[in-house]
Amino acid sequence: NSCAYLQYCSKVDFVGNGGFSLRTRSKILALLALHPSDNKLPEDVWYSQNLRRVNGSVAPVDVAKTFSVESIYYERPLAVHRFPWRCTPREKLFETCPEAMMVIKGPCQK
């Protein structure tokens, strides 16, 4: 249900997953006009940290983790940006989404 991800206003800044994200083109253009990136931060981190400057919003952690997994494990995410480093979450993710095994690089380090 992608509608659940579209409107947020949170002060939490732990969300910045650009590998899989929903963005509004007008907010991106407004932000770039107001505050061009200096390329010191990864693009997704820069975007999520500065989006509120143009009245944009970012999902809070408890919702973002259900959308795409990066470093906070969630059992049934919609997408995966980066695989969990530990083996147990990775194996659980493979049970939920066996297709994920097609893109993982190398064996799990125990």
C-alpha positions, -999 to 999 in steps of 0.1 A, spaced: 0 0 0 22 28 -13 -4 55 -1 8 48 35 42 62 26 33 95 10 26 120 38 49 124 68 62 151 91 88 138 115 118 153 133 137 119 131 167 121 108 177 85 106 160 79 73 179 85 41 176 55 20 179 66 -17 182 31 -31 145 29 -32 125 60 -24 94 80 -34 102 116 -43 83 146 -56 101 162 -86 90 197 -77 105 193 -42 138 181 -57 140 210 -80 131 235 -53 157 221 -30 184 221 -56 176 258 -64 177 268 -27 205 246 -15 227 230 -42 245 198 -32 282 202 -24 287 164 -29 302 160 6 274 137 16 259 107 -3 230 121 -24 203 102 -4 215 115 29 218 151 17 183 149 3 167 135 34 186 160 57 176 190 36 141 182 23 124 200 51 139 233 38 113 232 10 85 220 33 91 184 23 86 154 46 104 122 53 88 91 68 96 83 105 119 54 111 90 30 122 73 35 88 105 38 67 118 4 79 87 -12 64 94 3 31 130 -5 24 156 -24 45 191 -10 48 206 -11 83 174 -16 104 160 -51 99 123 -55 92 108 -89 85 87 -80 55 100 -49 37 86 -37 4 122 -34 -10 158 -38 0 185 -11 -4 213 -30 13 212 -65 27 216 -69 65 251 -76 75 243 -104 100 233 -138 88 201 -144 107 182 -114 93 195 -122 59 183 -158 61 149 -146 74 147 -121 44 154 -150 20 125 -169 35 102 -139 28 117 -130 -6 137 -158 -22 144 -136 -52 168 -116 -30 193 -144 -33 197 -135 -69 213 -102 -61 233 -108 -30 271 -109 -34 290 -137 -17 282 -160 12 270 -147 46 299 -140 70 292 -158 102 
